[in-house]
Amino acid sequence: MGSSNSIVSDPSSLESQYDFIIVGAGAGGCVLANKLSEDPSVSVLLIEAGKSHLKEIKAKIPMTFPQLLGGPCDWNYETTPQTHVHNRTFGWPRGKILGGSTSINAMMHHQCAPSDFDEWEADAPGWSYETLRPYFKSSEKYTPHPKHSDVDMSYRGTEGPWQVTNPPRVPVCDECLESCKAVGIPYIPDFNTPNGTLGCSHMQGFIDPKGQRSSAATAYLEPALSRPNLTVVTMTMVTQLLFFPQSSSPKVKGVELARTPAPGKMPSPQRWTVDARNEVILAGGTINTPQTLLLSGIGPSEQLKKFNIPVVKDLPAVGKNLADHVMSGSVAYRAAPGTSIDYLTTFWGSFIPLIRWLLTGKSILGGLVPPGAAFVRSDDPTLPYSSKASPDIVAKDATSGKNAPDLELIYAPLSFLTSNDNKAPGTNVVAVLAALLRPKSKGTITLASTDPFDKPLIDPNYFSDPNDIEVLAKGVRLCLRIPRTEPLVKKLRIRESNSDKTDVFWLGEQDPDTVTNEDIREWILNNCATLFHPVGTARMGSSQETSVVDASLRVHGVANLRIVDASILPNQLSGHSTAPLIAISGRAADIIKSEYTDKFKGL
Ligand SMILES: Cc1cc2nc3c(=O)[nH]c(=O)nc-3n(C[C@H](O)[C@H](O)[C@H](O)COP(=O)(O)OP(=O)(O)OC[C@H]3O[C@@H](n4cnc5c(N)ncnc54)[C@H](O)[C@@H]3O)c2cc1C
């Protein structure tokens, strides 16, 4: 499915006006482009800074996604030095390709906890879980898997465009689940139901029956590419918003465009403009959307004045409220022969699986890097957080509700080190890590300069709230207990006398009853990394002081401007963000259609 016919890469070939202009072809932008162009009388322009995904083979093979990070399909962002993390900086990959980050991500399919959405309702009516539930369901085409017959199909969508399934089992995932159960984490057949997500299970992936990634681009854009009323332009960046000059209050007229510079090349000074008859919808993601707003004069006035940017609308919350999921770093374990899939990282190790994937799609390369997970609460008294070495860690509850987690435990049968300071520990590794799902620490995106090609300053302010490292340290304690529990322990080769704190296997080879909380905190500070889910920098809410968009996703006080991407999330989700964003964008499209009934004739 899909053709490149309606994808152009030359901004000079565009018309001067479209009904809707969408900036960014990620999770938000692709869903909107599809739904708004369903009516043939409505013209839609989708602008993407990166290239087309159609010929990017590594974006199709699920297991090769790490090879896309750091390359031309990645914005290659980096945080500022983090004061509370030994001044370390952190690489922050973000997709720069049709599909956005959904074309380079790890494809873990998770609808998060129902109360994550319910807690928005008070300040952003209409976004409860029950309102979003039909969108979760209608977006997906879940293909049942014979080994997962316990998934209750009444909760799952089977008619949607977005392919979801249980990927092939990889070594050790059954043992990981059994050991989770052995320490007291209940098994649930499916993380993605209204009953909530607490428990351990196999991870579902947005992968199609042919073993290929199902991204926002393959699911939503490709089926719409033949529509003459949809134009997709790649390798083109929106540099700023344009406003009607005579308007008494700010009103967006269109966008200014530039060619995306080739890697290592200077940007061209050439610019184009395109107008929107109805509105511009920003969907550039948590980092780029606030940057575009700030460059256009929408944001905290003191920051705009500092850069001599004329203030179009003083909105103090632009770029604030940045919340990311920080993960502990991988607790690495030496694995018994045949247990790990690290061999896939070598040319010859991946050769046969690649041939098999190319010929049949049925290959380990069509699986998920992390095949399973557990979502738990750090205040669960039934879980083994205690240790003889140190007093019990006391952390405040930051969850979205009683039935929601604040920790995710992820395991993978391979070296899974994403920390840019660390080298992968080699072959035959099983990695277990904890992720902090509900950080209290909040950071900022601010301008580094007025040059749209300069990266903005990203400061997630990790661990500025001391509660966060306490919760994460509890998660790491489970990462030490679970692998020492049967049956997983039998698949590992844990040595008991490792005193070299610089060794990647050091923490996993400590006795959980003698390693101290201090040791664990210090290890986290040296090993933690992003789990790639930054949100919140243009948050939704009712107040112009604390939020950027209203419950209809319109920017406060600026006409013809809306935002539909991860930046609008009021709080961090307790899980992975793609499925919620696909559902949110589906509802956003319906809101837009209901506001332009003269244009959308009941579609
Ligand atoms: C490495 C990685 C792994 C992840 N793993 C998972 C996972 O397993 N499961 C999960 O659910 N989520 C995962 N995520 C998160 C998920 O992919 C994102 O939360 C989601 O894609 C965000 O959607 P978005 O629409 O906000 O932005 P994006 O999907 O990032 O899309 C934004 C798009 O806008 C374009 N753009 C930005 N600025 C401009 C501009 N000025 N002009 C033109 N175009 C512009 C970008 O190039 C990009 O294509 C992962 C993310 C990454 C990076």
The ligand as an SDF file (V2000), in Angstrom:
LIG
                    3D

 53 58  0  0  0  0  0  0  0  0999 V2000
   13.9570    6.0900   20.2970 C   0  0  0  0  0  0  0  0  0  0  0  0
   12.5090    6.2020   20.7020 C   0  0  0  0  0  0  0  0  0  0  0  0
   11.8590    5.0750   21.2250 C   0  0  0  0  0  0  0  0  0  0  0  0
   10.5210    5.1580   21.6000 C   0  0  0  0  0  0  0  0  0  0  0  0
    9.8650    4.0180   21.9510 N   0  0  0  0  0  0  0  0  0  0  0  0
    8.5190    4.0470   22.0980 C   0  0  0  0  0  0  0  0  0  0  0  0
    7.7940    2.8400   22.2850 C   0  0  0  0  0  0  0  0  0  0  0  0
    8.3550    1.7370   22.2710 O   0  0  0  0  0  0  0  0  0  0  0  0
    6.4460    2.9290   22.4550 N   0  0  0  0  0  0  0  0  0  0  0  0
    5.7860    4.1240   22.4470 C   0  0  0  0  0  0  0  0  0  0  0  0
    4.5650    4.1370   22.6120 O   0  0  0  0  0  0  0  0  0  0  0  0
    6.4610    5.2850   22.2690 N   0  0  0  0  0  0  0  0  0  0  0  0
    7.7980    5.2720   22.0650 C   0  0  0  0  0  0  0  0  0  0  0  0
    8.4770    6.4380   21.8240 N   0  0  0  0  0  0  0  0  0  0  0  0
    7.7550    7.7070   21.9280 C   0  0  0  0  0  0  0  0  0  0  0  0
    6.8520    8.0380   20.7440 C   0  0  0  0  0  0  0  0  0  0  0  0
    7.4320    7.6790   19.5250 O   0  0  0  0  0  0  0  0  0  0  0  0
    6.5500    9.5410   20.7980 C   0  0  0  0  0  0  0  0  0  0  0  0
    5.9810    9.8530   22.0510 O   0  0  0  0  0  0  0  0  0  0  0  0
    5.5840    9.9950   19.7090 C   0  0  0  0  0  0  0  0  0  0  0  0
    6.0140    9.6230   18.4380 O   0  0  0  0  0  0  0  0  0  0  0  0
    5.4520   11.5140   19.7890 C   0  0  0  0  0  0  0  0  0  0  0  0
    4.5740   11.9350   18.7810 O   0  0  0  0  0  0  0  0  0  0  0  0
    4.5560   13.4440   18.3120 P   0  0  0  0  0  0  0  0  0  0  0  0
    3.5010   13.5450   17.2700 O   0  0  0  0  0  0  0  0  0  0  0  0
    4.4520   14.3240   19.5030 O   0  0  0  0  0  0  0  0  0  0  0  0
    5.9940   13.7380   17.7090 O   0  0  0  0  0  0  0  0  0  0  0  0
    6.8560   12.9370   16.6770 P   0  0  0  0  0  0  0  0  0  0  0  0
    6.3120   11.5770   16.4350 O   0  0  0  0  0  0  0  0  0  0  0  0
    8.2650   13.0190   17.1460 O   0  0  0  0  0  0  0  0  0  0  0  0
    6.6870   13.7440   15.3100 O   0  0  0  0  0  0  0  0  0  0  0  0
    7.0450   15.0800   15.1220 C   0  0  0  0  0  0  0  0  0  0  0  0
    7.3530   15.2780   13.6400 C   0  0  0  0  0  0  0  0  0  0  0  0
    7.3930   16.6610   13.3640 O   0  0  0  0  0  0  0  0  0  0  0  0
    8.4950   16.9440   12.5170 C   0  0  0  0  0  0  0  0  0  0  0  0
    8.8610   18.3460   12.7240 N   0  0  0  0  0  0  0  0  0  0  0  0
    9.2770   18.8950   13.8750 C   0  0  0  0  0  0  0  0  0  0  0  0
    9.4750   20.2140   13.7210 N   0  0  0  0  0  0  0  0  0  0  0  0
    9.1750   20.5080   12.4430 C   0  0  0  0  0  0  0  0  0  0  0  0
    9.1910   21.7130   11.6840 C   0  0  0  0  0  0  0  0  0  0  0  0
    9.5410   22.8830   12.2290 N   0  0  0  0  0  0  0  0  0  0  0  0
    8.8380   21.6560   10.3820 N   0  0  0  0  0  0  0  0  0  0  0  0
    8.4560   20.4770    9.8130 C   0  0  0  0  0  0  0  0  0  0  0  0
    8.4340   19.3060   10.5040 N   0  0  0  0  0  0  0  0  0  0  0  0
    8.7770   19.3260   11.7990 C   0  0  0  0  0  0  0  0  0  0  0  0
    9.5460   15.9520   12.9870 C   0  0  0  0  0  0  0  0  0  0  0  0
   10.5580   15.7800   12.0310 O   0  0  0  0  0  0  0  0  0  0  0  0
    8.7060   14.7180   13.2370 C   0  0  0  0  0  0  0  0  0  0  0  0
    8.5610   13.9410   12.0770 O   0  0  0  0  0  0  0  0  0  0  0  0
    9.8240    6.4000   21.4780 C   0  0  0  0  0  0  0  0  0  0  0  0
   10.4740    7.5240   20.9750 C   0  0  0  0  0  0  0  0  0  0  0  0
   11.8010    7.4350   20.5710 C   0  0  0  0  0  0  0  0  0  0  0  0
   12.4750    8.6580   20.0050 C   0  0  0  0  0  0  0  0  0  0  0  0
  1  2  1  0
  2  3  1  0
  2 52  2  0
  3  4  2  0
  4  5  1  0
  4 50  1  0
  5  6  2  0
  6  7  1  0
  6 13  1  0
  7  8  2  0
  7  9  1  0
  9 10  1  0
 10 11  2  0
 10 12  1  0
 12 13  2  0
 13 14  1  0
 14 15  1  0
 14 50  1  0
 15 16  1  0
 16 17  1  0
 16 18  1  0
 18 19  1  0
 18 20  1  0
 20 21  1  0
 20 22  1  0
 22 23  1  0
 23 24  1  0
 24 25  2  0
 24 26  1  0
 24 27  1  0
 27 28  1  0
 28 29  2  0
 28 30  1  0
 28 31  1  0
 31 32  1  0
 32 33  1  0
 33 34  1  0
 33 48  1  0
 34 35  1  0
 35 36  1  0
 35 46  1  0
 36 37  1  0
 36 45  1  0
 37 38  2  0
 38 39  1  0
 39 40  1  0
 39 45  2  0
 40 41  1  0
 40 42  2  0
 42 43  1  0
 43 44  2  0
 44 45  1  0
 46 47  1  0
 46 48  1  0
 48 49  1  0
 50 51  2  0
 51 52  1  0
 52 53  1  0
M  END
$$$$
